[in-house]
Amino acid sequence: MIHNLLPQQTVCLLPIPKHDKEEPCNGHLRKFYPFADFFSDLDEGLKAEIKKDFGGAKTVLVYKCRLCGAIYRPRPNSILAKL
Ligand SMILES: [Zn+2]
């Protein structure tokens, strides 16, 4: 699934199991070009979902968590433009 970014969100907030409880992932979000990146390790289902939303152009940009690999939909005019 593709997640929506909150205003000014720069880290991943998905709850993941840590130390026997759920905590926010806190992984940094990186720019990710799912259709241009030769080394894309994205699973095919997620890729198909991105394609449905954004098309399959090489310039399609989303954000990807470095830790858990969650995909976020970029928001125009968000602080992420600075990343
Ligand atoms: Zn994450």
PDB file of the backbone (N, CA, C, O) and the ligand in Angstrom, with CONECT records:
HET     ZN  A 101       1
ATOM      1  N   MET A   1       0.828  -1.196   0.000  1.00  0.00           N
ATOM      2  CA  MET A   1       0.000   0.000   0.000  1.00  0.00           C
ATOM      3  C   MET A   1       0.857   1.237   0.000  1.00  0.00           C
ATOM      4  O   MET A   1       1.976   1.220   0.511  1.00  0.00           O
ATOM      5  N   ILE A   2       0.344   2.321  -0.570  1.00  0.00           N
ATOM      6  CA  ILE A   2       1.084   3.577  -0.627  1.00  0.00           C
ATOM      7  C   ILE A   2       0.535   4.496   0.450  1.00  0.00           C
ATOM      8  O   ILE A   2      -0.672   4.726   0.531  1.00  0.00           O
ATOM      9  N   HIS A   3       1.431   5.018   1.276  1.00  0.00           N
ATOM     10  CA  HIS A   3       1.000   5.827   2.416  1.00  0.00           C
ATOM     11  C   HIS A   3       1.015   7.307   2.077  1.00  0.00           C
ATOM     12  O   HIS A   3       1.783   7.757   1.227  1.00  0.00           O
ATOM     13  N   ASN A   4       0.160   8.053   2.749  1.00  0.00           N
ATOM     14  CA  ASN A   4       0.157   9.502   2.588  1.00  0.00           C
ATOM     15  C   ASN A   4       1.053  10.134   3.640  1.00  0.00           C
ATOM     16  O   ASN A   4       1.114   9.683   4.784  1.00  0.00           O
ATOM     17  N   LEU A   5       1.747  11.187   3.226  1.00  0.00           N
ATOM     18  CA  LEU A   5       2.609  11.898   4.166  1.00  0.00           C
ATOM     19  C   LEU A   5       1.813  12.926   4.940  1.00  0.00           C
ATOM     20  O   LEU A   5       0.950  13.611   4.390  1.00  0.00           O
ATOM     21  N   LEU A   6       2.111  13.025   6.218  1.00  0.00           N
ATOM     22  CA  LEU A   6       1.559  14.117   7.011  1.00  0.00           C
ATOM     23  C   LEU A   6       2.363  15.376   6.696  1.00  0.00           C
ATOM     24  O   LEU A   6       3.492  15.287   6.214  1.00  0.00           O
ATOM     25  N   PRO A   7       1.784  16.553   6.966  1.00  0.00           N
ATOM     26  CA  PRO A   7       2.570  17.768   6.748  1.00  0.00           C
ATOM     27  C   PRO A   7       3.873  17.720   7.546  1.00  0.00           C
ATOM     28  O   PRO A   7       3.863  17.373   8.727  1.00  0.00           O
ATOM     29  N   GLN A   8       4.960  18.056   6.928  1.00  0.00           N
ATOM     30  CA  GLN A   8       6.286  18.115   7.554  1.00  0.00           C
ATOM     31  C   GLN A   8       6.828  16.772   8.018  1.00  0.00           C
ATOM     32  O   GLN A   8       7.793  16.727   8.782  1.00  0.00           O
ATOM     33  N   GLN A   9       6.243  15.714   7.583  1.00  0.00           N
ATOM     34  CA  GLN A   9       6.767  14.398   7.962  1.00  0.00           C
ATOM     35  C   GLN A   9       8.037  14.083   7.178  1.00  0.00           C
ATOM     36  O   GLN A   9       8.049  14.183   5.951  1.00  0.00           O
ATOM     37  N   THR A  10       9.096  13.704   7.873  1.00  0.00           N
ATOM     38  CA  THR A  10      10.328  13.351   7.173  1.00  0.00           C
ATOM     39  C   THR A  10      10.828  11.957   7.533  1.00  0.00           C
ATOM     40  O   THR A  10      11.786  11.465   6.937  1.00  0.00           O
ATOM     41  N   VAL A  11      10.185  11.323   8.503  1.00  0.00           N
ATOM     42  CA  VAL A  11      10.571   9.959   8.833  1.00  0.00           C
ATOM     43  C   VAL A  11       9.340   9.055   8.773  1.00  0.00           C
ATOM     44  O   VAL A  11       8.203   9.525   8.818  1.00  0.00           O
ATOM     45  N   CYS A  12       9.587   7.782   8.675  1.00  0.00           N
ATOM     46  CA  CYS A  12       8.523   6.793   8.570  1.00  0.00           C
ATOM     47  C   CYS A  12       7.850   6.604   9.937  1.00  0.00           C
ATOM     48  O   CYS A  12       8.525   6.437  10.953  1.00  0.00           O
ATOM     49  N   LEU A  13       6.543   6.631   9.944  1.00  0.00           N
ATOM     50  CA  LEU A  13       5.823   6.511  11.217  1.00  0.00           C
ATOM     51  C   LEU A  13       5.047   5.204  11.345  1.00  0.00           C
ATOM     52  O   LEU A  13       4.230   5.044  12.251  1.00  0.00           O
ATOM     53  N   LEU A  14       5.308   4.274  10.435  1.00  0.00           N
ATOM     54  CA  LEU A  14       4.584   3.006  10.519  1.00  0.00           C
ATOM     55  C   LEU A  14       4.962   2.275  11.792  1.00  0.00           C
ATOM     56  O   LEU A  14       6.144   2.189  12.126  1.00  0.00           O
ATOM     57  N   PRO A  15       3.987   1.750  12.503  1.00  0.00           N
ATOM     58  CA  PRO A  15       4.312   0.986  13.704  1.00  0.00           C
ATOM     59  C   PRO A  15       4.945  -0.342  13.325  1.00  0.00           C
ATOM     60  O   PRO A  15       4.407  -1.089  12.508  1.00  0.00           O
ATOM     61  N   ILE A  16       6.082  -0.625  13.921  1.00  0.00           N
ATOM     62  CA  ILE A  16       6.712  -1.931  13.701  1.00  0.00           C
ATOM     63  C   ILE A  16       7.055  -2.536  15.062  1.00  0.00           C
ATOM     64  O   ILE A  16       7.294  -1.811  16.027  1.00  0.00           O
ATOM     65  N   PRO A  17       7.079  -3.846  15.131  1.00  0.00           N
ATOM     66  CA  PRO A  17       7.400  -4.495  16.419  1.00  0.00           C
ATOM     67  C   PRO A  17       8.859  -4.269  16.797  1.00  0.00           C
ATOM     68  O   PRO A  17       9.763  -4.584  16.024  1.00  0.00           O
ATOM     69  N   LYS A  18       9.082  -3.728  17.980  1.00  0.00           N
ATOM     70  CA  LYS A  18      10.424  -3.480  18.506  1.00  0.00           C
ATOM     71  C   LYS A  18      10.365  -3.723  19.997  1.00  0.00           C
ATOM     72  O   LYS A  18       9.433  -3.266  20.658  1.00  0.00           O
ATOM     73  N   HIS A  19      11.308  -4.411  20.525  1.00  0.00           N
ATOM     74  CA  HIS A  19      11.364  -4.654  21.960  1.00  0.00           C
ATOM     75  C   HIS A  19      10.006  -5.111  22.508  1.00  0.00           C
ATOM     76  O   HIS A  19       9.539  -4.592  23.522  1.00  0.00           O
ATOM     77  N   ASP A  20       9.384  -6.064  21.848  1.00  0.00           N
ATOM     78  CA  ASP A  20       8.127  -6.648  22.305  1.00  0.00           C
ATOM     79  C   ASP A  20       6.937  -5.695  22.325  1.00  0.00           C
ATOM     80  O   ASP A  20       5.903  -6.021  22.908  1.00  0.00           O
ATOM     81  N   LYS A  21       7.062  -4.530  21.703  1.00  0.00           N
ATOM     82  CA  LYS A  21       5.892  -3.668  21.540  1.00  0.00           C
ATOM     83  C   LYS A  21       5.995  -2.954  20.200  1.00  0.00           C
ATOM     84  O   LYS A  21       7.009  -3.047  19.509  1.00  0.00           O
ATOM     85  N   GLU A  22       4.939  -2.245  19.845  1.00  0.00           N
ATOM     86  CA  GLU A  22       4.971  -1.542  18.577  1.00  0.00           C
ATOM     87  C   GLU A  22       5.463  -0.113  18.764  1.00  0.00           C
ATOM     88  O   GLU A  22       4.980   0.621  19.626  1.00  0.00           O
ATOM     89  N   GLU A  23       6.429   0.262  17.944  1.00  0.00           N
ATOM     90  CA  GLU A  23       6.953   1.613  17.981  1.00  0.00           C
ATOM     91  C   GLU A  23       7.028   2.144  16.560  1.00  0.00           C
ATOM     92  O   GLU A  23       7.074   1.365  15.608  1.00  0.00           O
ATOM     93  N   PRO A  24       7.042   3.480  16.405  1.00  0.00           N
ATOM     94  CA  PRO A  24       7.185   4.010  15.042  1.00  0.00           C
ATOM     95  C   PRO A  24       8.532   3.599  14.454  1.00  0.00           C
ATOM     96  O   PRO A  24       9.544   3.551  15.153  1.00  0.00           O
ATOM     97  N   CYS A  25       8.523   3.313  13.190  1.00  0.00           N
ATOM     98  CA  CYS A  25       9.728   2.852  12.507  1.00  0.00           C
ATOM     99  C   CYS A  25      10.866   3.874  12.564  1.00  0.00           C
ATOM    100  O   CYS A  25      12.017   3.514  12.812  1.00  0.00           O
ATOM    101  N   ASN A  26      10.533   5.164  12.331  1.00  0.00           N
ATOM    102  CA  ASN A  26      11.513   6.258  12.350  1.00  0.00           C
ATOM    103  C   ASN A  26      12.604   6.186  11.287  1.00  0.00           C
ATOM    104  O   ASN A  26      13.601   6.902  11.376  1.00  0.00           O
ATOM    105  N   GLY A  27      12.425   5.333  10.287  1.00  0.00           N
ATOM    106  CA  GLY A  27      13.402   5.291   9.192  1.00  0.00           C
ATOM    107  C   GLY A  27      13.310   6.550   8.356  1.00  0.00           C
ATOM    108  O   GLY A  27      12.228   7.111   8.183  1.00  0.00           O
ATOM    109  N   HIS A  28      14.450   6.999   7.836  1.00  0.00           N
ATOM    110  CA  HIS A  28      14.432   8.188   6.981  1.00  0.00           C
ATOM    111  C   HIS A  28      13.814   7.875   5.635  1.00  0.00           C
ATOM    112  O   HIS A  28      13.959   6.777   5.098  1.00  0.00           O
ATOM    113  N   LEU A  29      13.121   8.867   5.106  1.00  0.00           N
ATOM    114  CA  LEU A  29      12.484   8.697   3.802  1.00  0.00           C
ATOM    115  C   LEU A  29      13.415   9.241   2.723  1.00  0.00           C
ATOM    116  O   LEU A  29      13.916  10.362   2.803  1.00  0.00           O
ATOM    117  N   ARG A  30      13.621   8.421   1.733  1.00  0.00           N
ATOM    118  CA  ARG A  30      14.514   8.819   0.645  1.00  0.00           C
ATOM    119  C   ARG A  30      13.740   8.910  -0.652  1.00  0.00           C
ATOM    120  O   ARG A  30      12.739   8.218  -0.844  1.00  0.00           O
ATOM    121  N   LYS A  31      14.208   9.764  -1.537  1.00  0.00           N
ATOM    122  CA  LYS A  31      13.616   9.823  -2.870  1.00  0.00           C
ATOM    123  C   LYS A  31      13.850   8.501  -3.565  1.00  0.00           C
ATOM    124  O   LYS A  31      14.917   7.897  -3.450  1.00  0.00           O
ATOM    125  N   PHE A  32      12.853   8.068  -4.275  1.00  0.00           N
ATOM    126  CA  PHE A  32      12.956   6.759  -4.907  1.00  0.00           C
ATOM    127  C   PHE A  32      12.233   6.804  -6.246  1.00  0.00           C
ATOM    128  O   PHE A  32      11.072   7.204  -6.332  1.00  0.00           O
ATOM    129  N   TYR A  33      12.938   6.388  -7.276  1.00  0.00           N
ATOM    130  CA  TYR A  33      12.354   6.337  -8.616  1.00  0.00           C
ATOM    131  C   TYR A  33      12.091   4.876  -8.956  1.00  0.00           C
ATOM    132  O   TYR A  33      12.987   4.185  -9.440  1.00  0.00           O
ATOM    133  N   PRO A  34      10.877   4.399  -8.712  1.00  0.00           N
ATOM    134  CA  PRO A  34      10.616   2.955  -8.820  1.00  0.00           C
ATOM    135  C   PRO A  34      10.814   2.385 -10.215  1.00  0.00           C
ATOM    136  O   PRO A  34      11.077   1.191 -10.363  1.00  0.00           O
ATOM    137  N   PHE A  35      10.691   3.215 -11.234  1.00  0.00           N
ATOM    138  CA  PHE A  35      10.794   2.674 -12.594  1.00  0.00           C
ATOM    139  C   PHE A  35      12.105   3.030 -13.274  1.00  0.00           C
ATOM    140  O   PHE A  35      12.345   2.624 -14.411  1.00  0.00           O
ATOM    141  N   ALA A  36      12.960   3.790 -12.585  1.00  0.00           N
ATOM    142  CA  ALA A  36      14.233   4.165 -13.181  1.00  0.00           C
ATOM    143  C   ALA A  36      15.380   3.461 -12.480  1.00  0.00           C
ATOM    144  O   ALA A  36      16.466   3.320 -13.042  1.00  0.00           O
ATOM    145  N   ASP A  37      15.144   3.026 -11.271  1.00  0.00           N
ATOM    146  CA  ASP A  37      16.217   2.462 -10.463  1.00  0.00           C
ATOM    147  C   ASP A  37      16.487   1.026 -10.862  1.00  0.00           C
ATOM    148  O   ASP A  37      15.656   0.141 -10.657  1.00  0.00           O
ATOM    149  N   PHE A  38      17.657   0.810 -11.434  1.00  0.00           N
ATOM    150  CA  PHE A  38      18.018  -0.523 -11.897  1.00  0.00           C
ATOM    151  C   PHE A  38      18.010  -1.518 -10.734  1.00  0.00           C
ATOM    152  O   PHE A  38      17.656  -2.686 -10.898  1.00  0.00           O
ATOM    153  N   PHE A  39      18.398  -1.040  -9.584  1.00  0.00           N
ATOM    154  CA  PHE A  39      18.493  -1.939  -8.439  1.00  0.00           C
ATOM    155  C   PHE A  39      17.235  -1.930  -7.577  1.00  0.00           C
ATOM    156  O   PHE A  39      17.276  -2.280  -6.398  1.00  0.00           O
ATOM    157  N   SER A  40      16.133  -1.531  -8.172  1.00  0.00           N
ATOM    158  CA  SER A  40      14.875  -1.493  -7.442  1.00  0.00           C
ATOM    159  C   SER A  40      14.543  -2.869  -6.870  1.00  0.00           C
ATOM    160  O   SER A  40      14.461  -3.863  -7.591  1.00  0.00           O
ATOM    161  N   ASP A  41      14.354  -2.893  -5.550  1.00  0.00           N
ATOM    162  CA  ASP A  41      14.045  -4.164  -4.905  1.00  0.00           C
ATOM    163  C   ASP A  41      12.570  -4.206  -4.497  1.00  0.00           C
ATOM    164  O   ASP A  41      12.148  -5.002  -3.657  1.00  0.00           O
ATOM    165  N   LEU A  42      11.807  -3.307  -5.133  1.00  0.00           N
ATOM    166  CA  LEU A  42      10.395  -3.206  -4.799  1.00  0.00           C
ATOM    167  C   LEU A  42       9.649  -4.458  -5.233  1.00  0.00           C
ATOM    168  O   LEU A  42       9.926  -5.009  -6.298  1.00  0.00           O
ATOM    169  N   ASP A  43       8.710  -4.910  -4.417  1.00  0.00           N
ATOM    170  CA  ASP A  43       7.974  -6.090  -4.838  1.00  0.00           C
ATOM    171  C   ASP A  43       6.968  -5.735  -5.927  1.00  0.00           C
ATOM    172  O   ASP A  43       6.506  -4.598  -6.018  1.00  0.00           O
ATOM    173  N   GLU A  44       6.648  -6.699  -6.728  1.00  0.00           N
ATOM    174  CA  GLU A  44       5.863  -6.453  -7.944  1.00  0.00           C
ATOM    175  C   GLU A  44       4.477  -5.893  -7.640  1.00  0.00           C
ATOM    176  O   GLU A  44       3.971  -5.071  -8.403  1.00  0.00           O
ATOM    177  N   GLY A  45       3.864  -6.313  -6.560  1.00  0.00           N
ATOM    178  CA  GLY A  45       2.548  -5.830  -6.192  1.00  0.00           C
ATOM    179  C   GLY A  45       2.551  -4.329  -5.920  1.00  0.00           C
ATOM    180  O   GLY A  45       1.669  -3.595  -6.367  1.00  0.00           O
ATOM    181  N   LEU A  46       3.572  -3.892  -5.171  1.00  0.00           N
ATOM    182  CA  LEU A  46       3.706  -2.477  -4.829  1.00  0.00           C
ATOM    183  C   LEU A  46       4.008  -1.659  -6.082  1.00  0.00           C
ATOM    184  O   LEU A  46       3.505  -0.549  -6.256  1.00  0.00           O
ATOM    185  N   LYS A  47       4.833  -2.229  -6.941  1.00  0.00           N
ATOM    186  CA  LYS A  47       5.175  -1.566  -8.188  1.00  0.00           C
ATOM    187  C   LYS A  47       3.919  -1.353  -9.037  1.00  0.00           C
ATOM    188  O   LYS A  47       3.734  -0.289  -9.627  1.00  0.00           O
ATOM    189  N   ALA A  48       3.073  -2.359  -9.091  1.00  0.00           N
ATOM    190  CA  ALA A  48       1.839  -2.277  -9.871  1.00  0.00           C
ATOM    191  C   ALA A  48       0.927  -1.199  -9.296  1.00  0.00           C
ATOM    192  O   ALA A  48       0.250  -0.481 -10.032  1.00  0.00           O
ATOM    193  N   GLU A  49       0.923  -1.098  -7.957  1.00  0.00           N
ATOM    194  CA  GLU A  49       0.089  -0.103  -7.289  1.00  0.00           C
ATOM    195  C   GLU A  49       0.576   1.316  -7.605  1.00  0.00           C
ATOM    196  O   GLU A  49      -0.228   2.215  -7.852  1.00  0.00           O
ATOM    197  N   ILE A  50       1.886   1.507  -7.594  1.00  0.00           N
ATOM    198  CA  ILE A  50       2.458   2.817  -7.921  1.00  0.00           C
ATOM    199  C   ILE A  50       2.143   3.165  -9.370  1.00  0.00           C
ATOM    200  O   ILE A  50       1.818   4.306  -9.699  1.00  0.00           O
ATOM    201  N   LYS A  51       2.247   2.154 -10.225  1.00  0.00           N
ATOM    202  CA  LYS A  51       1.985   2.367 -11.643  1.00  0.00           C
ATOM    203  C   LYS A  51       0.539   2.809 -11.871  1.00  0.00           C
ATOM    204  O   LYS A  51       0.257   3.662 -12.712  1.00  0.00           O
ATOM    205  N   LYS A  52      -0.353   2.216 -11.112  1.00  0.00           N
ATOM    206  CA  LYS A  52      -1.770   2.549 -11.238  1.00  0.00           C
ATOM    207  C   LYS A  52      -2.021   4.004 -10.831  1.00  0.00           C
ATOM    208  O   LYS A  52      -2.818   4.707 -11.452  1.00  0.00           O
ATOM    209  N   ASP A  53      -1.329   4.440  -9.780  1.00  0.00           N
ATOM    210  CA  ASP A  53      -1.512   5.801  -9.264  1.00  0.00           C
ATOM    211  C   ASP A  53      -0.790   6.858 -10.096  1.00  0.00           C
ATOM    212  O   ASP A  53      -1.341   7.927 -10.359  1.00  0.00           O
ATOM    213  N   PHE A  54       0.434   6.563 -10.508  1.00  0.00           N
ATOM    214  CA  PHE A  54       1.310   7.595 -11.078  1.00  0.00           C
ATOM    215  C   PHE A  54       1.699   7.340 -12.522  1.00  0.00           C
ATOM    216  O   PHE A  54       2.295   8.209 -13.158  1.00  0.00           O
ATOM    217  N   GLY A  55       1.380   6.179 -13.051  1.00  0.00           N
ATOM    218  CA  GLY A  55       1.885   5.816 -14.368  1.00  0.00           C
ATOM    219  C   GLY A  55       3.258   5.188 -14.235  1.00  0.00           C
ATOM    220  O   GLY A  55       3.810   5.166 -13.135  1.00  0.00           O
ATOM    221  N   GLY A  56       3.824   4.681 -15.305  1.00  0.00           N
ATOM    222  CA  GLY A  56       5.083   3.931 -15.209  1.00  0.00           C
ATOM    223  C   GLY A  56       6.298   4.670 -15.720  1.00  0.00           C
ATOM    224  O   GLY A  56       7.307   4.046 -16.048  1.00  0.00           O
ATOM    225  N   ALA A  57       6.222   5.999 -15.796  1.00  0.00           N
ATOM    226  CA  ALA A  57       7.355   6.765 -16.333  1.00  0.00           C
ATOM    227  C   ALA A  57       8.581   6.656 -15.438  1.00  0.00           C
ATOM    228  O   ALA A  57       8.460   6.467 -14.228  1.00  0.00           O
ATOM    229  N   LYS A  58       9.753   6.777 -16.035  1.00  0.00           N
ATOM    230  CA  LYS A  58      10.998   6.690 -15.274  1.00  0.00           C
ATOM    231  C   LYS A  58      11.153   7.856 -14.314  1.00  0.00           C
ATOM    232  O   LYS A  58      11.924   7.776 -13.358  1.00  0.00           O
ATOM    233  N   THR A  59      10.421   8.949 -14.561  1.00  0.00           N
ATOM    234  CA  THR A  59      10.551  10.137 -13.723  1.00  0.00           C
ATOM    235  C   THR A  59       9.620  10.102 -12.514  1.00  0.00           C
ATOM    236  O   THR A  59       9.649  11.016 -11.689  1.00  0.00           O
ATOM    237  N   VAL A  60       8.805   9.073 -12.397  1.00  0.00           N
ATOM    238  CA  VAL A  60       7.900   8.979 -11.243  1.00  0.00           C
ATOM    239  C   VAL A  60       8.720   8.928  -9.961  1.00  0.00           C
ATOM    240  O   VAL A  60       9.620   8.102  -9.813  1.00  0.00           O
ATOM    241  N   LEU A  61       8.390   9.831  -9.034  1.00  0.00           N
ATOM    242  CA  LEU A  61       9.138   9.935  -7.779  1.00  0.00           C
ATOM    243  C   LEU A  61       8.223   9.664  -6.595  1.00  0.00           C
ATOM    244  O   LEU A  61       7.158  10.270  -6.468  1.00  0.00           O
ATOM    245  N   VAL A  62       8.639   8.764  -5.741  1.00  0.00           N
ATOM    246  CA  VAL A  62       7.934   8.549  -4.483  1.00  0.00           C
ATOM    247  C   VAL A  62       8.995   8.589  -3.372  1.00  0.00           C
ATOM    248  O   VAL A  62      10.180   8.761  -3.656  1.00  0.00           O
ATOM    249  N   TYR A  63       8.580   8.435  -2.135  1.00  0.00           N
ATOM    250  CA  TYR A  63       9.530   8.361  -1.041  1.00  0.00           C
ATOM    251  C   TYR A  63       9.492   6.971  -0.437  1.00  0.00           C
ATOM    252  O   TYR A  63       8.434   6.360  -0.292  1.00  0.00           O
ATOM    253  N   LYS A  64      10.671   6.490  -0.091  1.00  0.00           N
ATOM    254  CA  LYS A  64      10.774   5.134   0.423  1.00  0.00           C
ATOM    255  C   LYS A  64      11.541   5.145   1.739  1.00  0.00           C
ATOM    256  O   LYS A  64      12.587   5.782   1.860  1.00  0.00           O
ATOM    257  N   CYS A  65      11.004   4.430   2.720  1.00  0.00           N
ATOM    258  CA  CYS A  65      11.676   4.326   4.016  1.00  0.00           C
ATOM    259  C   CYS A  65      12.910   3.449   3.884  1.00  0.00           C
ATOM    260  O   CYS A  65      12.856   2.375   3.285  1.00  0.00           O
ATOM    261  N   ARG A  66      14.028   3.913   4.449  1.00  0.00           N
ATOM    262  CA  ARG A  66      15.276   3.149   4.359  1.00  0.00           C
ATOM    263  C   ARG A  66      15.221   1.880   5.189  1.00  0.00           C
ATOM    264  O   ARG A  66      15.896   0.896   4.885  1.00  0.00           O
ATOM    265  N   LEU A  67      14.423   1.908   6.226  1.00  0.00           N
ATOM    266  CA  LEU A  67      14.426   0.754   7.122  1.00  0.00           C
ATOM    267  C   LEU A  67      13.418  -0.311   6.715  1.00  0.00           C
ATOM    268  O   LEU A  67      13.778  -1.468   6.499  1.00  0.00           O
ATOM    269  N   CYS A  68      12.142   0.091   6.611  1.00  0.00           N
ATOM    270  CA  CYS A  68      11.132  -0.931   6.367  1.00  0.00           C
ATOM    271  C   CYS A  68      10.676  -0.977   4.910  1.00  0.00           C
ATOM    272  O   CYS A  68       9.941  -1.885   4.522  1.00  0.00           O
ATOM    273  N   GLY A  69      11.105  -0.010   4.101  1.00  0.00           N
ATOM    274  CA  GLY A  69      10.768  -0.042   2.679  1.00  0.00           C
ATOM    275  C   GLY A  69       9.373   0.443   2.347  1.00  0.00           C
ATOM    276  O   GLY A  69       8.913   0.277   1.217  1.00  0.00           O
ATOM    277  N   ALA A  70       8.689   1.043   3.318  1.00  0.00           N
ATOM    278  CA  ALA A  70       7.344   1.561   3.050  1.00  0.00           C
ATOM    279  C   ALA A  70       7.410   2.668   1.994  1.00  0.00           C
ATOM    280  O   ALA A  70       8.371   3.436   1.939  1.00  0.00           O
ATOM    281  N   ILE A  71       6.385   2.732   1.170  1.00  0.00           N
ATOM    282  CA  ILE A  71       6.339   3.724   0.093  1.00  0.00           C
ATOM    283  C   ILE A  71       5.364   4.831   0.463  1.00  0.00           C
ATOM    284  O   ILE A  71       4.236   4.569   0.881  1.00  0.00           O
ATOM    285  N   TYR A  72       5.817   6.076   0.301  1.00  0.00           N
ATOM    286  CA  TYR A  72       4.975   7.236   0.599  1.00  0.00           C
ATOM    287  C   TYR A  72       4.745   8.049  -0.659  1.00  0.00           C
ATOM    288  O   TYR A  72       5.624   8.198  -1.508  1.00  0.00           O
ATOM    289  N   ARG A  73       3.525   8.572  -0.748  1.00  0.00           N
ATOM    290  CA  ARG A  73       3.126   9.428  -1.855  1.00  0.00           C
ATOM    291  C   ARG A  73       3.632  10.844  -1.567  1.00  0.00           C
ATOM    292  O   ARG A  73       3.303  11.397  -0.518  1.00  0.00           O
ATOM    293  N   PRO A  74       4.403  11.436  -2.444  1.00  0.00           N
ATOM    294  CA  PRO A  74       4.888  12.780  -2.152  1.00  0.00           C
ATOM    295  C   PRO A  74       3.761  13.792  -2.169  1.00  0.00           C
ATOM    296  O   PRO A  74       2.813  13.659  -2.942  1.00  0.00           O
ATOM    297  N   ARG A  75       3.862  14.807  -1.318  1.00  0.00           N
ATOM    298  CA  ARG A  75       2.858  15.879  -1.309  1.00  0.00           C
ATOM    299  C   ARG A  75       3.484  17.125  -1.885  1.00  0.00           C
ATOM    300  O   ARG A  75       4.610  17.474  -1.531  1.00  0.00           O
ATOM    301  N   PRO A  76       2.772  17.801  -2.768  1.00  0.00           N
ATOM    302  CA  PRO A  76       3.311  19.051  -3.302  1.00  0.00           C
ATOM    303  C   PRO A  76       3.461  20.062  -2.185  1.00  0.00           C
ATOM    304  O   PRO A  76       2.645  20.084  -1.264  1.00  0.00           O
ATOM    305  N   ASN A  77       4.479  20.895  -2.243  1.00  0.00           N
ATOM    306  CA  ASN A  77       4.710  21.976  -1.283  1.00  0.00           C
ATOM    307  C   ASN A  77       4.986  21.485   0.132  1.00  0.00           C
ATOM    308  O   ASN A  77       4.854  22.260   1.079  1.00  0.00           O
ATOM    309  N   SER A  78       5.354  20.253   0.298  1.00  0.00           N
ATOM    310  CA  SER A  78       5.658  19.791   1.645  1.00  0.00           C
ATOM    311  C   SER A  78       7.132  20.039   1.933  1.00  0.00           C
ATOM    312  O   SER A  78       7.901  20.386   1.037  1.00  0.00           O
ATOM    313  N   ILE A  79       7.507  19.861   3.164  1.00  0.00           N
ATOM    314  CA  ILE A  79       8.902  20.074   3.569  1.00  0.00           C
ATOM    315  C   ILE A  79       9.807  19.057   2.876  1.00  0.00           C
ATOM    316  O   ILE A  79      11.020  19.251   2.805  1.00  0.00           O
ATOM    317  N   LEU A  80       9.234  18.001   2.380  1.00  0.00           N
ATOM    318  CA  LEU A  80      10.033  16.967   1.726  1.00  0.00           C
ATOM    319  C   LEU A  80      10.706  17.476   0.460  1.00  0.00           C
ATOM    320  O   LEU A  80      11.663  16.874  -0.027  1.00  0.00           O
ATOM    321  N   ALA A  81      10.203  18.589  -0.073  1.00  0.00           N
ATOM    322  CA  ALA A  81      10.857  19.155  -1.252  1.00  0.00           C
ATOM    323  C   ALA A  81      12.317  19.476  -0.953  1.00  0.00           C
ATOM    324  O   ALA A  81      13.140  19.557  -1.865  1.00  0.00           O
ATOM    325  N   LYS A  82      12.635  19.658   0.329  1.00  0.00           N
ATOM    326  CA  LYS A  82      14.011  19.982   0.726  1.00  0.00           C
ATOM    327  C   LYS A  82      14.910  18.753   0.827  1.00  0.00           C
ATOM    328  O   LYS A  82      16.133  18.888   0.835  1.00  0.00           O
ATOM    329  N   LEU A  83      14.346  17.599   0.901  1.00  0.00           N
ATOM    330  CA  LEU A  83      15.164  16.391   1.090  1.00  0.00           C
ATOM    331  C   LEU A  83      15.990  16.068  -0.147  1.00  0.00           C
ATOM    332  O   LEU A  83      16.732  15.085  -0.155  1.00  0.00           O
TER     333      LEU A  83
HETATM  334 ZN    ZN A 101       9.730   2.516   7.891  1.00  0.00          ZN2+
END
